[in-house]
Amino acid sequence: QVQLVESGGGLVQPGGSLRLSCAASGFTFNTAAMTWFRQTPGRLRELVAAITETGGSTNYMDSVRGRFTISRDNDKNTVDLEMNSLKPEDTSVYYCRVLIRSNRYWGQGTQVTVSS
C-alpha cells in the first residue's frame, strides 16, 4: 500500500535551516507529482510546495518562495524540502502528500518549530 514517511523536523532558531525528507513506497513514484503541506492548530492546511513527476516544474506558496526549495530523487523515491531563513511563522507540522487516481495519501507529519 501507499506509504509516505516524513523525517527531518525539529527545533531551530529563527534564520536557521532544516531539510525535510519524505520516503515514498507502494506506488510508481516517478509518475506522481508530490506536494508538501503544513498545518498549524487553528489554521487551514496550507500547500507549501509542489513538484511535478520529473522534477521539471515546482511551485511554492508566496510566503516561502525564495526560502524553501522542493526537490525529488526518482531513484531513491524521496522528495525533500530544504527550508532556509526560517521564521517563527513557519512553525507547523509538515506533511508529504501524493494524489493517486483521486485518492489523497498523507504521511504522518513532522514537527518544525522555529523559536529562539
C-alpha positions as CSV (number, residue, x, y, z in Angstrom):
1,Q,0.0,0.0,0.0
2,V,1.0,3.6,-0.4
3,Q,3.3,4.8,2.4
4,L,4.8,8.2,3.0
5,V,7.2,8.7,5.8
6,E,8.5,12.2,6.7
7,S,11.6,13.0,8.6
8,G,13.9,15.8,9.4
9,G,11.8,18.1,11.6
10,G,13.0,19.6,14.8
11,L,13.6,22.8,16.7
12,V,15.6,25.6,15.0
13,Q,16.3,29.2,15.7
14,P,15.0,32.0,13.5
15,G,17.1,32.3,10.5
16,G,18.2,28.7,10.6
17,S,17.7,25.9,8.2
18,L,16.2,22.4,8.1
19,R,15.8,19.8,5.4
20,L,12.7,17.6,5.5
21,S,12.6,14.3,3.6
22,C,9.7,12.1,2.6
23,A,10.3,8.5,1.7
24,A,7.6,7.0,-0.6
25,S,6.6,3.5,-1.3
26,G,3.7,1.4,-2.7
27,F,3.3,3.3,-6.0
28,T,5.2,4.2,-9.1
29,F,7.0,7.3,-7.7
30,N,8.2,8.8,-11.0
31,T,4.7,9.0,-12.3
32,A,3.3,11.1,-9.4
33,A,3.5,14.8,-8.6
34,M,4.4,15.3,-4.9
35,T,3.4,18.1,-2.5
36,W,4.4,19.4,0.9
37,F,1.7,20.8,3.1
38,R,1.8,22.2,6.6
39,Q,-0.9,22.6,9.3
40,T,-0.8,24.7,12.4
41,P,-3.5,24.2,15.1
42,G,-6.5,26.5,14.4
43,R,-5.4,27.2,10.8
44,L,-6.3,25.6,7.5
45,R,-3.8,23.2,5.9
46,E,-1.5,25.1,3.5
47,L,0.1,23.8,0.4
48,V,3.7,24.8,0.8
49,A,5.4,23.4,-2.3
50,A,4.8,21.1,-5.2
51,I,6.9,19.3,-7.7
52,T,6.0,17.5,-11.0
53,E,6.7,13.9,-11.8
54,T,10.1,14.6,-13.4
55,G,11.0,17.5,-11.1
56,G,11.0,19.8,-14.1
57,S,8.5,22.2,-12.5
58,T,7.9,23.4,-9.0
59,N,5.5,25.8,-7.3
60,Y,5.6,27.5,-3.9
61,M,3.2,29.4,-1.6
62,D,4.1,33.1,-1.6
63,S,5.4,33.2,1.9
64,V,8.1,30.6,1.4
65,R,9.1,31.4,-2.2
66,G,12.8,32.1,-2.3
67,R,13.4,30.5,1.1
68,F,12.2,26.9,0.5
69,T,13.3,24.5,-2.2
70,I,11.4,21.3,-3.1
71,S,13.3,18.6,-4.9
72,R,13.0,14.9,-5.6
73,D,15.1,11.8,-6.3
74,N,13.2,9.4,-8.5
75,D,15.9,6.7,-8.0
76,K,15.5,6.8,-4.2
77,N,11.8,7.6,-4.2
78,T,12.2,10.6,-2.0
79,V,11.0,14.2,-2.0
80,D,12.8,16.8,0.1
81,L,12.0,20.3,1.3
82,E,15.0,22.4,2.0
83,M,14.0,25.3,4.3
84,N,16.2,28.3,4.8
85,S,15.8,31.6,6.6
86,L,13.2,30.1,8.8
87,K,10.8,32.3,10.6
88,P,8.6,31.7,13.7
89,E,5.6,31.7,11.5
90,D,7.0,28.6,9.7
91,T,6.3,26.6,12.9
92,S,3.9,23.9,11.9
93,V,3.5,20.2,11.2
94,Y,4.7,19.4,7.7
95,Y,3.1,16.7,5.7
96,C,4.0,15.0,2.4
97,R,1.1,14.1,0.1
98,V,0.5,12.3,-3.1
99,L,-2.6,12.2,-5.2
100,I,-3.2,8.8,-7.0
101,R,-6.4,8.3,-9.0
102,S,-8.2,10.9,-7.0
103,N,-7.1,9.4,-3.7
104,R,-5.1,11.5,-1.3
105,Y,-2.4,9.8,0.7
106,W,-0.6,11.6,3.6
107,G,2.4,10.9,5.7
108,Q,2.2,11.1,9.5
109,G,3.8,14.6,9.5
110,T,6.9,16.0,11.1
111,Q,7.0,18.9,13.5
112,V,9.0,22.0,12.7
113,T,9.4,24.6,15.5
114,V,11.2,27.9,14.8
115,S,12.0,29.6,18.1
116,S,14.8,31.3,20.0
